[in-house]
Structure formats: C-alpha cells, structure tokens
Amino acid sequence: MWSKDEKGIRGSYGRMAYLEDLETAIKIVADWTSRKSSPTELFMAFWDKNEELGYGHKD
C-alpha cells in the first residue's frame, strides 16, 4: 500500500496527525461553536494557534 524508503521506513502522509494536535483542533472548534462565532473567527483561531506554535504562513 505505502512504499518504504531505502532504509525500510514508511513516511507519513497528509491524513496522519498526532492525537494531541487533533485534540487541540477539537478544542478550538468546540470553543468556536459554543460562542456561535463566524467562519472568519474560526479561521483566525487556527491562525493564532499556528502563530503560537511558530508555524509560518503563506503570503
């Protein structure tokens, strides 16, 4: 199904994530829904979390 590299290691792909990251995302969405916010505010909540974690943004 997935290919391994020359060392026998199978890399990850886009649908794989750490449970801690998923829990953080669920908390952001749960908070957003409880406040009945706009989609823009959800986007900004994830933007702010990415900033906090030091992830870059595309211009």
DSSP file (Angstrom, degrees, kcal/mol; ACC not computed):
  #  RESIDUE AA STRUCTURE BP1 BP2  ACC     N-H-->O    O-->H-N    N-H-->O    O-->H-N    TCO  KAPPA ALPHA  PHI   PSI    X-CA   Y-CA   Z-CA
    1    1 A M              0   0    0      0, 0.0     2,-0.4     0, 0.0     0, 0.0   0.000 360.0 360.0 360.0 -63.5    0.0    0.0    0.0
    2    2 A W        -     0   0    0      8,-0.0     2,-0.2     1,-0.0     8,-0.0  -0.861 360.0-125.6-106.3 143.2    2.6    2.6    1.1
    3    3 A S        -     0   0    0     -2,-0.4     8,-0.5     1,-0.0     2,-0.3  -0.548  15.8-138.1 -88.7 153.1    6.1    2.4   -0.1
    4    4 A K        -     0   0    0     -2,-0.2     6,-0.2     6,-0.2    -1,-0.0  -0.748  18.6-118.6-105.1 154.9    9.1    2.3    2.2
    5    5 A D    >   -     0   0    0      4,-2.4     3,-2.1    -2,-0.3    -1,-0.1  -0.143  46.1 -81.1 -80.6-174.5   12.4    4.2    1.6
    6    6 A E  T 3  S+     0   0    0      1,-0.3    -1,-0.1     2,-0.1    -2,-0.0   0.696 132.0  53.6 -63.6 -19.1   15.8    2.5    1.2
    7    7 A K  T 3  S-     0   0    0      2,-0.2    -1,-0.3     0, 0.0     3,-0.1   0.391 120.6-107.0 -94.2   2.1   16.1    2.2    5.0
    8    8 A G  S <  S+     0   0    0     -3,-2.1     2,-0.5     1,-0.3    -2,-0.1   0.644  74.7 139.2  84.0  14.8   12.7    0.4    5.2
    9    9 A I        -     0   0    0      0, 0.0    -4,-2.4     0, 0.0     2,-0.6  -0.812  44.3-147.5 -98.6 129.5   11.0    3.4    6.8
   10   10 A R        -     0   0    0     -2,-0.5    -6,-0.2    -6,-0.2     2,-0.0  -0.850  19.3-143.0 -94.0 122.8    7.5    4.3    5.7
   11   11 A G        -     0   0    0     -2,-0.6     2,-0.1    -8,-0.5    -1,-0.0  -0.242  17.0-105.7 -78.9 170.2    6.9    8.0    5.8
   12   12 A S        -     0   0    0      4,-0.0     2,-0.3     2,-0.0    -1,-0.1  -0.382  28.2-151.6 -89.0 172.3    3.7    9.8    6.8
   13   13 A Y    >   -     0   0    0     -2,-0.1     3,-2.1     4,-0.0    -1,-0.0  -0.817  38.8 -77.9-137.0 179.0    1.2   11.5    4.5
   14   14 A G  T 3  S+     0   0    0      1,-0.3    -2,-0.0    -2,-0.3     0, 0.0   0.688 121.7  55.9 -57.1 -26.7   -1.3   14.4    4.9
   15   15 A R  T 3  S+     0   0    0      2,-0.0     2,-0.4     0, 0.0    -1,-0.3   0.533  87.5  93.9 -87.3  -4.1   -4.0   12.4    6.7
   16   16 A M    <   +     0   0    0     -3,-2.1     2,-0.3     0, 0.0    -4,-0.0  -0.712  50.2 158.9 -89.0 137.2   -1.7   11.3    9.6
   17   17 A A        -     0   0    0     -2,-0.4     2,-0.2    -5,-0.0    -2,-0.0  -0.980  42.5 -99.3-151.1 159.7   -1.7   13.5   12.7
   18   18 A Y     >  -     0   0    0     -2,-0.3     4,-1.9     1,-0.1     3,-0.4  -0.600  30.7-125.5 -80.7 144.3   -0.7   13.3   16.3
   19   19 A L  H  > S+     0   0    0     -2,-0.2     4,-2.5     1,-0.2     5,-0.2   0.868 110.6  56.9 -57.7 -39.2   -3.6   12.8   18.8
   20   20 A E  H  > S+     0   0    0      1,-0.2     4,-1.9     2,-0.2    -1,-0.2   0.889 106.4  49.8 -60.6 -39.5   -2.5   15.9   20.8
   21   21 A D  H  > S+     0   0    0     -3,-0.4     4,-2.2     2,-0.2    -1,-0.2   0.899 110.6  49.5 -66.0 -40.3   -2.8   18.0   17.6
   22   22 A L  H  X S+     0   0    0     -4,-1.9     4,-2.5     2,-0.2    -2,-0.2   0.895 109.1  52.2 -65.7 -39.5   -6.3   16.6   16.9
   23   23 A E  H  X S+     0   0    0     -4,-2.5     4,-2.2     2,-0.2    -1,-0.2   0.894 109.0  50.5 -63.5 -39.3   -7.4   17.3   20.5
   24   24 A T  H  X S+     0   0    0     -4,-1.9     4,-2.1     2,-0.2    -2,-0.2   0.924 110.8  48.9 -62.7 -44.8   -6.2   20.9   20.2
   25   25 A A  H  X S+     0   0    0     -4,-2.2     4,-2.3     1,-0.2    -2,-0.2   0.900 110.3  51.1 -62.7 -41.2   -8.1   21.3   16.9
   26   26 A I  H  X S+     0   0    0     -4,-2.5     4,-2.8     1,-0.2    -1,-0.2   0.899 109.1  51.1 -63.5 -40.5  -11.3   19.9   18.5
   27   27 A K  H  X S+     0   0    0     -4,-2.2     4,-2.4     2,-0.2    -1,-0.2   0.903 109.7  50.2 -63.4 -40.8  -11.0   22.3   21.4
   28   28 A I  H  X S+     0   0    0     -4,-2.1     4,-2.2     2,-0.2    -2,-0.2   0.934 114.4  43.9 -62.7 -46.0  -10.7   25.2   19.0
   29   29 A V  H  X S+     0   0    0     -4,-2.3     4,-2.6     2,-0.2     5,-0.2   0.898 112.8  51.8 -67.9 -40.2  -13.7   24.1   17.1
   30   30 A A  H  X S+     0   0    0     -4,-2.8     4,-2.1     2,-0.2    -2,-0.2   0.912 111.5  47.1 -62.9 -42.2  -15.7   23.4   20.2
   31   31 A D  H  X S+     0   0    0     -4,-2.4     4,-1.3    -5,-0.2    -1,-0.2   0.913 112.0  51.4 -64.0 -42.0  -15.0   26.8   21.6
   32   32 A W  H  <>S+     0   0    0     -4,-2.2     5,-1.7     1,-0.2     4,-0.4   0.912 111.7  45.9 -61.3 -44.7  -15.9   28.4   18.3
   33   33 A T  H ><5S+     0   0    0     -4,-2.6     3,-0.9     1,-0.2    -1,-0.2   0.862 108.5  55.7 -70.0 -34.3  -19.2   26.6   18.2
   34   34 A S  H 3<5S+     0   0    0     -4,-2.1    -1,-0.2     1,-0.2    -2,-0.2   0.796 110.5  45.8 -68.5 -26.0  -20.1   27.4   21.8
   35   35 A R  T 3<5S-     0   0    0     -4,-1.3    -1,-0.2    -3,-0.2    -2,-0.2   0.456 104.9-130.9 -92.9  -2.2  -19.6   31.1   21.0
   36   36 A K  T < 5 +     0   0    0     -3,-0.9    -3,-0.2    -4,-0.4    -2,-0.1   0.929  47.8 170.6  51.2  50.1  -21.6   31.0   17.8
   37   37 A S      < -     0   0    0     -5,-1.7    -1,-0.1     1,-0.1    -5,-0.0  -0.279  34.6 -94.9 -87.0 173.1  -18.9   32.8   16.0
   38   38 A S     >  -     0   0    0      1,-0.1     4,-1.4    -2,-0.1     3,-0.4  -0.413  34.1-108.2 -83.0 161.8  -18.4   33.4   12.3
   39   39 A P  H  > S+     0   0    0      0, 0.0     4,-2.4     0, 0.0     5,-0.2   0.837 120.4  60.4 -57.5 -32.6  -16.3   31.2   10.0
   40   40 A T  H  > S+     0   0    0      1,-0.2     4,-2.5     2,-0.2     5,-0.2   0.895 101.6  51.9 -63.1 -38.9  -13.7   34.1    9.9
   41   41 A E  H  > S+     0   0    0     -3,-0.4     4,-1.9     2,-0.2    -1,-0.2   0.850 108.2  51.4 -67.8 -33.0  -13.3   33.8   13.7
   42   42 A L  H  X S+     0   0    0     -4,-1.4     4,-2.1     2,-0.2     5,-0.2   0.938 110.0  49.6 -65.4 -46.1  -12.6   30.0   13.3
   43   43 A F  H  X S+     0   0    0     -4,-2.4     4,-2.5     1,-0.2    -2,-0.2   0.925 112.0  48.1 -55.8 -46.3  -10.0   30.8   10.7
   44   44 A M  H  X S+     0   0    0     -4,-2.5     4,-3.0     2,-0.2    -1,-0.2   0.838 106.2  57.4 -67.7 -32.5   -8.4   33.3   13.0
   45   45 A A  H  X S+     0   0    0     -4,-1.9     4,-1.9     2,-0.2    -1,-0.2   0.919 111.9  41.7 -63.0 -42.6   -8.4   30.9   15.9
   46   46 A F  H  X S+     0   0    0     -4,-2.1     4,-2.5     2,-0.2    -2,-0.2   0.881 113.2  54.0 -70.8 -37.0   -6.4   28.4   13.9
   47   47 A W  H  X S+     0   0    0     -4,-2.5     4,-2.3    -5,-0.2    -2,-0.2   0.941 110.2  47.0 -58.5 -48.0   -4.2   31.3   12.5
   48   48 A D  H  X S+     0   0    0     -4,-3.0     4,-2.6     1,-0.2    -1,-0.2   0.881 110.8  51.6 -63.5 -39.3   -3.4   32.4   16.1
   49   49 A K  H  X S+     0   0    0     -4,-1.9     4,-2.0     2,-0.2    -1,-0.2   0.908 109.7  50.1 -64.5 -41.2   -2.7   28.8   17.2
   50   50 A N  H  X>S+     0   0    0     -4,-2.5     5,-2.6     2,-0.2     4,-0.6   0.904 110.6  49.7 -62.9 -40.8   -0.3   28.4   14.3
   51   51 A E  H ><5S+     0   0    0     -4,-2.3     3,-1.2     1,-0.2    -2,-0.2   0.933 109.6  51.7 -60.5 -46.1    1.4   31.7   15.2
   52   52 A E  H 3<5S+     0   0    0     -4,-2.6    -1,-0.2     1,-0.3    -2,-0.2   0.863 111.4  47.2 -59.1 -37.3    1.7   30.5   18.9
   53   53 A L  H 3<5S-     0   0    0     -4,-2.0    -1,-0.3    -5,-0.1    -2,-0.2   0.495 117.3-112.8 -85.6  -4.1    3.3   27.2   17.7
   54   54 A G  T <<5 +     0   0    0     -3,-1.2     2,-0.3    -4,-0.6    -3,-0.2   0.686  62.6 151.4  83.5  17.8    5.7   29.0   15.4
   55   55 A Y      < -     0   0    0     -5,-2.6    -1,-0.3    -6,-0.2    -2,-0.1  -0.614  41.2-124.2 -81.5 143.5    4.3   27.8   12.1
   56   56 A G        -     0   0    0     -2,-0.3     2,-0.3     1,-0.0    -1,-0.1  -0.289  16.3-137.2 -81.4 169.9    4.8   30.1    9.1
   57   57 A H        -     0   0    0     -2,-0.1     2,-0.3    -6,-0.0    -1,-0.0  -0.946  16.5-117.5-126.3 148.4    2.1   31.5    6.8
   58   58 A K              0   0    0     -2,-0.3     0, 0.0     1,-0.1     0, 0.0  -0.677 360.0 360.0 -82.4 138.8    2.0   31.8    3.1
   59   59 A D              0   0    0     -2,-0.3    -1,-0.1     0, 0.0     0, 0.0   0.452 360.0 360.0 -83.2 360.0    1.7   35.4    1.9
